[in-house]
Amino acid sequence: MGQTQATRGALGLLRAHRHNSDGHNNHTHDLTREKLRLGFLLTLAILAVEVAGGLTAGSLALLSDAGHVLTDATALGLAWFAAAQAERPANARRTFGYHRVGILTALANGATLVLIALGIAFEAVRRFAAPQAVEPGIMIGAAAVAIAVNGYIGAALHRHGGESLNTRAALLHVVGDLGASCAVILGAVAILLTGASWVDPLVSVLIALLIAVGAVRLIAEATHILLESAPKDISVPALLRDIRAIPDVRDVHDLHVWSIASGMSALSCHVVIADLPPSESAPILDRISAMLCEQYRVGHTTIQFESERHGGHEGYCACPPESGSLYCEVRPGDTREHEHAHTNA
């Protein structure tokens, strides 16, 4: 079975696409790393302004925003570190490289946001019971500085952040602080016009809710990746149909699709084909790989070919076709049991 001209053309385009994508991704990662570093330094400046303003004005809302800015600084610093770690090459110990450092960082950021939200809510309840006088003019000035700087950081990260969950986690902190600073200004205006000091803790509660909602979403997405669930933008039934529709593919089983990190999907499966030598089955593998990359953006694939006669060798295939299971479960001890069965045989 010779490789057709059409298949060679498709593979040539695929290789060119991968080459261009790699160059674009490297450039994007460099820009993102630099923007994260700049954002970290600028956020430290915002933190100093808001802490000084909050203490001077006696405003819990402004200090709450400063607490949020502290998590921003931590998030941006960790995201900067994670972006640098992701560029480290794979090795014998970590064969997928260090891409999941960013996912762990996003999860840590989400957890810290939840704790900050709870702390703000607790202090707000205390201030509802004993309202304190605040200086709305100082609140407005400090919050305005935070809005200007965070607006610049947020625009830069949005433009260069791509699909990285790590960068989106940092961006979520920045956007949340933008909203919180706007709420501080609105609260300060209300206090200035009405003299109602209870507006300050009310704004703090709203900020806490804003932080908590974003944190829960962030934790859910990071957990989704760490559990190696199928990427949300991939329909596994559709992917399965497309593999089975490829000429010379007779069946698919033991299928697994997961994310190494945001925007980095991987797949492994067993594909049943006719009893062919490797040189004749190579075009089938090329067609499957090209389809997965072009239609589903799955760039890392591990595909094991099997003939129909292979189905009875359960010791070599944990999920043979006749088992009726497409998504084969992997249980502790399976390898030992298979090795024991082969030894006895």
Secondary structure, DSSP 8 states (H G I E B T S, - for coil): ----HHHHHHHHHHHHHHHHHHHHHHHHHHHHHHHHHHHHHHHHHHHHHHHHHHHHHT-HHHHHHHHHHHHHHHHHHHHHHHHHHHTS---SS-TTTTTTHHHHHHHHHHHHHHHHHHHHHHHHHHHHHS-----HHHHHHHHHHHHHHHHHHHHHHHHH-TT-HHHHHHHHHHHHHHHHHHHHHHHHHHHHHH--TTHHHHHHHHHHHHHHHHHHHHHHHHHHHHTT---TT--HHHHHHHHHTSTT--EEEEEEEEEEETTEEEEEEEEEE-S--HHHHHHHHHHHHHHHHHHH-EEEEEEEEEEGGGGG-TTT-SS-GGG--SS----TTHHHHHHHHHHH-
